[in-house]
Amino acid sequence: MTRYRSPGWNHQIAPFRWKTWYLWLVAIMGGILMAVGWVPRSAPFLVLVGLMGFWLLWFQSKRAHHWLATTYVFLLLWNGLTTFWIYKATLPGALFTVVANALLYWLVVAVCGWWVRQNLSLRLGTWSVLVGWLAMEWIHFHWELHWPWLTLGFALAQTPWFVQWYEWTGVQGGSLWLLVLSLVGVQTIHWERSVHFRGRAAFWFGFLIVVPIAISLFLGWRATHLWKEGGRCPLRLGAHILQPNVDPYSEKFVTQAGVLNRELLALARASFRSVEVDSGLPQLIVTPETAVPIGIWLHKIQQDTLLLPWREWARRHPCLHIILGFNGMQRYTRETVTPTARVVPLGGDTLRYDAFNSALLIAPDTWWVYHKALLVPGVETLPWHKWTAPLLGDLMLDLGGISGTLGTPTVFPQLRLKVRSCSQSGNSPVRSSGQGNEHALTILTVICYESVFPEYLRDRLHDSTALIAIITNDGWWGRTDGHRQHFHYARVQAITFRKWIVRAANTGISGVIDPLGQIIARTQYDEQTFLYREVPLCPGKTFFARVGNAIGRTAIFLWVLLLVLTGVARLSQRFRWHPKVWRRLD
């Protein structure tokens, strides 16, 4: 049976008769350029060139095995050279992450794209590759094996002046821009096209560069007045950011917790003594993830001797708020046990409990506990635990502290700020407004890996959320790109939600980022220090915060639609249905 082929781009772009080794060279160089241009080297032009090599493979591959083999090499090199730093924690985990993530992208983008191309047309196959890439990024934001670290839009994290439009599109807007621009760029230089076609492609290539720059400059100018220092940020807060610099392998979970807690308290008090703290300004102390590196029973948290000094300090200072990272543990009965609970024989009884990666949110006269919800696959959670745990048990990568599958929260509290009592205590830069009551403003606390997920932040963001606080460890990866990438990704979230971000790392990079993605203050790796900055409080929501990731949702819909149409086309060929209907799709 003769397979139907559409008269679309298959005839407009005749494959250039390259030798196979040229395809391999393009794949290798493209993957390397993608990694070399990635954060923190801040060369998105190289990422664009690498993607152009990817599209060149698509158009010049004459056979399926040429395309499938070279694209997997391309994806493998990009993944491996960009996230090689995982090996600092575990070499087997790094190998699995690189190989598996490249394979997932390969299946969704390369395999499905070629299937559509062979059964419908080159044009629809090209659409399938483009929306399939965006769909894979969207999947990584939502399923349990999530790994959105290589979302293309993050490659622009160090050029915030250019991506101010992320407040409309989110990070996947950058992914779409890079994919489309690289595709148009390949068409611009395509030597087998007419001069007229290449001229038209060159026009669109320039248009896709100039227009985003103009929009970004306008939005940056507007954000400067509305979000950075203007009317939407009427209140200020004094932020004390602590970086204790405790080695997570040799010190953090080995040294006695009481010793580390006293050192952290001393660092916090040193920060207070180093600046002239305005008595009328709300104060915030931000400590890193697991700053108290010991399991604390939540039903005994009020009596815990490690946490008591922090709560007493806040009680004595009516303007002091604290975000303190710790490991929480919740005990259950047989009737209340959760699927992630650990069951440990204890004498003649059985201990059932969940371990959490937690933050204690302390206000002057009250407190809340927030548990990390988005856990690192293979480190803090076993994906699809209900089905995989009976087969694999708690097969987890041990990075110190509490290993094994962690629990997830059912409530998501935010730190509510007391600003009325502070603003009435004397001369203060806190200006009176309708938002200046005790519970009108809140701080969204994010623990480590959660800061890479824009839709998770969007779901937790309220109209009253005025600041984002990120607490993390970042010491697992040593002096590699890992902690640098993590820090710069936070700049993308600052633009997306137009919030000031305060970030406390155990070691790595702690700092303050403004709503334009600019770094206001930062620390260096491997130093024990603290930062103090007065930070504006900016309630309200951006367009992305209200609408969500429309690009990702549209991409997953179009990708599924193309696969369904391809499946129907295959059936029509098999049962000899009339193929003319498919010509209209091209």
C-alpha positions in Angstrom: 0.0 0.0 0.0 1.4 3.4 -0.9 1.5 5.8 2.0 -0.1 9.1 1.4 2.2 12.1 1.6 0.9 15.7 1.6 2.1 18.0 -1.2 3.0 20.6 1.5 6.5 21.5 2.7 7.8 18.1 1.5 8.1 19.6 -2.0 9.0 23.1 -0.9 12.1 22.1 1.1 14.0 19.3 -0.7 16.5 17.7 1.7 20.0 18.9 1.0 22.1 15.8 0.2 24.4 15.9 3.2 26.6 13.0 4.2 25.5 11.4 7.5 28.6 12.6 9.3 27.6 16.2 8.8 24.3 15.5 10.6 26.3 14.1 13.5 28.5 17.1 13.6 25.5 19.4 13.7 24.0 17.4 16.5 27.2 17.4 18.6 27.9 21.1 18.1 24.3 22.0 18.7 24.1 20.2 22.0 27.4 21.7 23.2 26.3 25.2 22.2 23.0 24.8 24.1 25.0 23.9 27.3 27.7 26.6 26.8 25.1 29.3 26.4 23.0 28.3 29.4 23.0 30.0 32.8 25.3 31.0 34.4 27.4 31.9 31.3 24.7 34.2 30.0 25.0 33.6 26.3 21.5 33.0 25.1 22.7 33.7 21.5 24.5 30.4 21.7 21.3 28.7 22.8 19.6 30.2 19.8 22.3 28.9 17.5 22.1 25.5 19.1 18.4 25.3 18.5 18.9 26.4 14.9 21.1 23.3 14.6 18.3 21.2 16.0 15.9 22.5 13.3 18.6 22.0 10.7 18.6 18.3 11.7 14.9 18.2 11.3 14.8 19.6 7.7 18.0 17.8 6.5 17.3 14.3 7.8 16.1 12.1 5.0 15.5 9.0 7.0 13.9 8.3 10.4 17.0 6.7 11.9 19.1 9.8 10.9 16.7 12.1 12.7 16.1 9.9 15.7 19.8 9.1 16.4 21.2 12.6 16.0 18.5 14.3 18.0 19.0 12.0 21.0 22.7 12.8 20.9 21.8 16.5 20.7 19.5 16.2 23.7 21.9 14.0 25.7 24.7 16.4 25.3 22.6 19.4 26.3 21.2 17.7 29.4 24.5 16.2 30.5 26.6 19.4 30.1 24.0 21.6 31.6 23.1 19.5 34.7 26.4 17.6 35.2 26.7 19.0 38.7 24.2 16.5 40.1 27.1 14.1 40.3 28.3 16.0 43.3 25.5 14.4 45.3 25.2 11.0 43.4 26.8 9.8 40.2 24.1 7.1 39.5 21.4 9.7 40.1 23.1 12.2 37.7 23.4 9.5 35.0 19.7 8.5 35.4 18.5 12.1 35.3 20.5 13.0 32.2 19.6 9.8 30.2 16.0 9.7 31.3 15.2 13.4 30.7 16.9 13.3 27.3 14.8 10.2 26.5 11.5 11.8 27.5 12.2 14.9 25.3 13.3 12.5 22.5 10.0 10.5 22.7 7.7 13.5 22.9 9.6 15.8 20.4 11.5 13.6 18.0 9.6 10.4 17.8 6.1 11.9 17.8 7.2 14.7 15.4 8.6 12.3 12.9 5.4 10.1 13.1 3.3 13.2 12.3 5.6 14.2 9.5 5.5 10.7 7.9 1.7 10.4 8.1 0.5 14.0 7.5 3.1 16.4 6.2 6.4 18.1 7.0 4.5 21.3 7.9 2.3 19.6 10.5 5.3 17.6 11.7 7.2 20.9 12.3 4.2 22.1 14.3 4.3 18.8 16.3 8.0 19.3 17.1 7.4 22.9 18.3 4.3 22.3 20.4 5.7 18.9 21.6 8.7 20.7 23.1 6.5 23.1 24.9 4.1 20.3 26.0 7.1 18.4 27.5 8.0 21.4 29.5 4.4 21.8 30.7 4.4 18.1 31.7 7.5 18.6 33.8 5.8 21.3 35.7 2.8 19.1 36.6 3.6 15.3 36.9 5.3 13.5 39.7 8.6 13.0 37.8 8.9 16.7 37.4 12.2 18.2 36.3 11.6 21.7 34.8 15.2 22.7 35.3 15.8 22.8 31.5 12.8 24.9 30.5 14.2 26.9 27.6 12.9 30.2 29.0 15.3 30.0 31.9 18.2 30.4 29.5 17.2 34.1 29.4 17.4 34.5 33.2 20.5 36.6 33.1 19.1 39.1 30.6 16.1 40.4 32.6 16.0 43.7 30.6 14.9 41.6 27.6 12.2 39.4 29.2 10.1 41.9 31.1 7.2 40.4 29.1 7.4 37.3 31.3 4.8 39.0 33.5 2.4 38.2 30.7 3.6 34.9 29.4 5.7 33.3 32.2 8.9 31.4 31.5 7.4 29.4 28.7 7.0 32.6 26.8 10.7 32.6 26.5 10.7 28.9 25.4 8.2 29.7 22.6 10.2 32.8 21.5 13.5 30.8 21.3 11.9 27.9 19.4 10.1 30.2 16.9 13.1 32.5 16.4 15.4 29.6 15.7 13.0 28.1 13.3 12.6 31.3 11.4 16.4 31.8 11.5 16.9 28.4 9.8 14.4 29.5 7.1 16.3 32.8 6.7 19.6 31.1 5.8 18.1 28.2 3.8 20.0 28.1 0.6 17.5 26.1 -1.4 14.7 28.7 -1.0 14.0 31.6 -3.3 15.4 35.1 -2.5 11.9 36.3 -2.0 11.2 33.6 0.6 14.4 34.2 2.5 13.9 37.9 2.5 10.4 37.4 4.0 11.9 35.1 6.6 14.6 37.6 7.4 11.9 40.3 8.0 10.1 38.1 10.5 13.5 37.2 12.2 14.1 40.9 12.8 10.5 41.5 13.8 10.8 38.7 16.5 13.8 40.5 17.9 12.8 44.1 17.8 9.2 43.8 19.0 10.0 41.9 22.2 12.8 44.4 23.0 10.3 47.3 22.6 7.7 45.6 24.7 10.2 44.7 27.4 11.6 48.3 27.6 8.0 49.6 28.0 7.1 47.0 30.7 10.4 47.6 32.5 9.7 51.3 32.6 6.2 50.8 33.9 7.3 48.2 36.5 10.0 50.6 37.8 7.2 53.1 38.8 4.5 50.7 39.8 6.2 47.7 41.3 9.7 48.7 42.3 9.3 52.0 44.0 5.9 53.3 43.0 2.3 53.2 44.2 1.8 49.5 44.4 4.5 49.2 47.0 3.5 51.6 49.8 5.2 49.8 52.7 8.7 48.6 53.5 10.3 45.9 55.5 13.8 45.4 56.9 15.0 42.0 55.8 17.9 40.1 57.5 19.1 37.3 55.4 21.3 34.7 57.1 23.9 32.5 55.3 25.4 30.2 58.0 27.7 28.3 55.5 27.5 24.8 57.1 28.8 22.0 54.9 25.8 19.7 54.3 27.9 16.6 53.9 30.4 16.9 56.8 28.8 19.3 59.3 25.1 20.1 58.9 23.6 16.7 59.8 26.6 15.6 61.9 27.2 18.5 64.3 24.9 18.8 67.3 21.7 20.7 66.4 22.0 22.8 69.6 25.5 24.1 68.5 24.3 25.0 65.0 21.2 26.7 66.4 23.2 28.9 68.8 25.5 29.9 65.9 22.5 30.8 63.8 21.0 32.9 66.6 24.4 34.6 67.0 24.4 35.4 63.3 20.9 36.8 63.5 21.7 39.0 66.4 24.9 40.2 64.7 22.8 41.3 61.7 20.6 43.3 64.1 23.6 45.0 65.8 25.3 45.8 62.5 22.5 48.2 61.3 20.5 50.9 62.8 17.1 49.1 62.8 14.2 51.5 62.6 11.9 50.7 65.5 8.9 51.5 63.3 9.8 49.2 60.4 8.7 45.6 60.4 11.7 43.3 60.5 12.1 39.9 58.9 14.7 37.3 59.6 15.1 34.6 56.9 17.1 31.5 57.6 18.0 28.7 55.1 16.3 25.4 54.5 16.8 23.0 57.4 18.6 25.7 59.4 17.6 23.6 62.4 18.8 20.2 61.0 17.0 17.8 63.3 13.6 16.2 63.3 11.1 18.1 65.6 7.8 16.5 66.5 5.0 18.9 65.5 2.7 18.0 68.4 5.5 19.1 70.8 6.7 22.1 68.9 5.6 24.6 71.5 7.9 23.0 74.0 10.9 22.4 71.8 14.0 23.9 73.3 15.6 24.7 69.9 12.7 26.7 68.6 11.8 28.4 71.9 14.6 31.1 71.7 13.3 32.2 68.3 9.7 32.5 69.5 10.7 34.3 72.6 12.8 36.8 70.6 9.8 37.5 68.3 7.5 37.8 71.4 9.7 40.5 72.9 9.9 42.5 69.6 6.4 43.5 68.2 7.9 44.2 64.8 9.9 41.0 64.3 9.0 38.2 62.0 11.0 35.0 61.4 11.1 32.3 58.7 13.0 29.3 60.2 13.8 26.2 58.2 13.6 22.8 60.1 12.6 19.2 59.7 9.1 18.5 61.0 7.7 15.1 62.0 4.0 14.3 62.4 2.9 11.3 64.3 -0.3 9.3 63.3 -2.6 6.6 64.7 -3.6 3.6 62.7 -6.8 5.4 61.6 -5.1 8.6 60.5 -2.0 7.2 58.8 -1.1 8.6 55.3 0.3 6.8 52.2 3.7 8.4 52.7 4.0 7.6 56.4 6.8 5.5 57.7 6.0 2.5 59.9 8.7 1.7 62.5 8.4 -1.0 65.2 8.9 0.5 68.6 9.0 -1.9 71.4 5.6 -3.6 71.6 4.0 -0.7 69.7 4.3 0.7 66.1 5.4 4.2 65.3 3.7 5.8 62.3 4.9 9.2 61.2 5.5 11.5 58.3 8.7 13.5 57.9 8.5 17.0 56.3 10.8 19.6 54.9 9.3 22.5 56.8 9.5 26.2 57.7 8.3 27.7 60.9 6.7 31.1 60.2 6.9 33.2 63.4 5.0 36.5 63.9 5.2 38.4 67.2 2.2 36.7 68.9 1.6 33.6 66.8 3.2 31.1 64.4 2.4 28.7 61.5 4.2 25.7 60.0 4.6 25.4 56.2 5.6 22.1 54.7 7.4 21.8 51.3 4.9 20.5 48.7 7.0 20.0 45.6 9.6 17.4 46.5 12.7 16.4 44.5 12.0 13.1 42.7 14.3 10.4 43.8 15.7 12.5 46.7 12.6 13.5 48.8 9.9 11.5 47.1 9.4 8.3 45.1 7.3 9.3 42.1 3.9 7.6 42.1 4.6 6.3 45.6 1.4 4.3 45.9 2.4 2.0 43.0 6.2 2.1 43.0 6.8 1.7 46.8 5.5 -1.9 46.9 8.1 -2.7 44.1 11.0 -0.5 45.1 10.5 0.2 48.7 11.9 3.5 49.9 14.7 3.5 47.4 15.9 7.1 47.7 19.1 9.0 47.2 20.4 9.9 50.7 21.6 13.6 50.8 21.8 13.7 54.6 19.2 14.6 57.2 15.9 12.7 56.9 16.0 10.5 53.8 13.1 8.6 52.3 9.8 9.8 50.9 8.7 13.0 52.7 5.1 14.0 53.5 3.2 16.7 51.6 1.0 19.4 53.1 -2.8 19.8 53.0 -2.7 23.5 54.0 -0.5 26.3 52.7 -0.1 29.1 55.3 1.6 32.4 54.6 3.4 34.6 57.1 1.1 37.4 58.0 2.8 40.7 58.7 2.1 43.0 61.7 2.6 46.5 60.3 0.0 48.6 62.2 1.8 48.3 65.6 5.1 49.1 63.9 3.9 52.1 62.0 2.5 53.6 65.2 5.6 53.2 67.2 7.3 56.3 66.1 8.8 58.1 63.1 8.7 55.4 60.4 9.0 55.2 56.6 5.9 53.0 56.7 3.2 55.1 55.1 -0.4 54.8 56.1 -2.7 53.2 53.6 -5.8 50.9 53.4 -3.3 48.0 53.4 -1.7 48.9 56.6 -3.5 46.6 59.0 -2.3 43.6 60.8 -3.3 40.9 58.4 -3.5 42.7 55.1 -0.1 41.7 53.9 1.6 38.3 53.7 4.9 36.7 52.7 4.9 33.6 50.5 7.5 31.2 51.7 9.1 28.8 49.1 11.4 26.0 50.0 14.3 25.2 47.5 13.1 23.3 44.5 9.6 24.9 44.6 11.1 28.2 43.4 11.5 26.7 39.9 7.7 26.2 39.4 5.9 29.3 38.4 2.4 27.8 38.4 2.9 26.5 41.9 3.8 30.0 43.0 0.8 31.3 41.1 -1.5 28.9 42.9 -0.2 30.0 46.3 -0.1 33.7 45.5 -2.9 35.9 47.0 -3.8 39.5 46.3 -2.3 40.2 49.7 1.1 38.5 49.0 3.6 41.3 49.2 7.0 39.5 49.2 8.4 36.1 48.2 11.0 34.4 50.5 13.0 31.5 49.2 14.9 29.3 51.6 17.3 26.7 50.3 20.4 24.8 51.0 22.4 24.8 47.7 25.5 23.4 49.3 25.0 19.9 47.8 26.5 20.9 44.5 29.8 22.5 45.5 31.3 25.2 43.3 29.5 24.1 40.2 26.7 25.7 38.0 24.0 24.2 40.2 23.6 26.8 42.9 24.2 29.6 40.3 21.4 28.4 38.0 19.1 28.1 41.0 19.8 31.7 42.1 19.3 33.2 38.6 16.1 31.2 38.1 14.6 33.2 41.0 15.1 36.4 38.9 12.6 34.9 36.4 10.0 34.5 39.1 10.6 38.1 40.3 9.7 39.4 36.9 6.8 36.9 36.4 5.0 38.0 39.6 6.6 41.5 40.0 7.6 40.7 43.6 10.7 41.5 45.6 12.4 38.3 46.5 14.6 37.6 49.5 16.6 34.4 49.2 18.5 32.7 52.1 20.9 29.8 51.2 22.8 27.7 53.6 25.7 28.3 51.3 25.5 29.2 47.6 24.1 32.6 46.8 21.8 34.5 49.2 20.4 37.8 48.0 17.7 40.3 47.3 16.1 40.6 43.8 13.8 43.4 42.7 10.6 43.0 40.5 12.6 43.8 37.4 14.9 40.8 38.0 17.8 42.9 39.0 20.2 41.7 41.8 20.1 44.3 44.6 22.4 42.5 46.9 24.0 39.0 47.0 26.6 36.9 48.9 29.4 34.7 47.6 29.7 31.0 47.8 31.3 29.4 50.9 31.1 32.4 53.2 29.4 32.8 56.6 27.6 36.1 56.4 24.3 38.0 56.5 22.6 40.7 54.4 20.3 43.5 55.5 18.2 45.5 53.0 15.0 47.5 53.3 12.6 45.8 50.9 9.3 47.3 49.5 6.2 45.3 50.0 4.2 44.9 46.8 0.7 43.3 47.0 -1.3 42.6 43.8 -1.1 40.3 40.9 0.4 40.3 37.3 -1.4 39.1 34.2 0.3 35.7 34.4 -0.6 35.4 38.1 -4.3 35.9 37.2 -4.4 33.8 33.9 -1.7 31.2 34.4 0.4 29.4 31.9 -1.8 29.7 28.8 1.1 28.9 26.4 1.7 25.5 28.1 -2.0 24.6 28.2 -2.4 25.5 24.5 0.7 23.5 23.6 -0.4 20.4 25.3 -3.8 20.6 23.6 -2.4 21.1 20.1 0.1 18.4 20.6 -2.5 15.9 21.6 -4.7 17.0 18.7 -2.0 16.5 16.2 -1.3 13.0 17.6 -5.1 12.2 17.3 -5.2 13.4 13.7 -2.1 11.4 12.9 -3.7 8.3 14.4 -6.9 8.8 12.4 -4.7 9.3 9.2 -3.0 6.0 9.9 -6.3 4.3 10.2 -7.5 5.9 7.0 -4.5 4.6 5.1 -4.9 1.1 6.5 -8.6 0.8 5.7 -8.1 2.7 2.4 -10.3 5.7 3.2 -10.1 8.5 0.7 -7.0 10.6 1.5 -8.1 13.9 0.0 -9.5 15.0 3.3 -6.0 15.2 4.8 -4.8 17.6 2.0 -6.9 20.3 3.7 -4.9 20.0 6.9 -1.7 20.9 5.2 
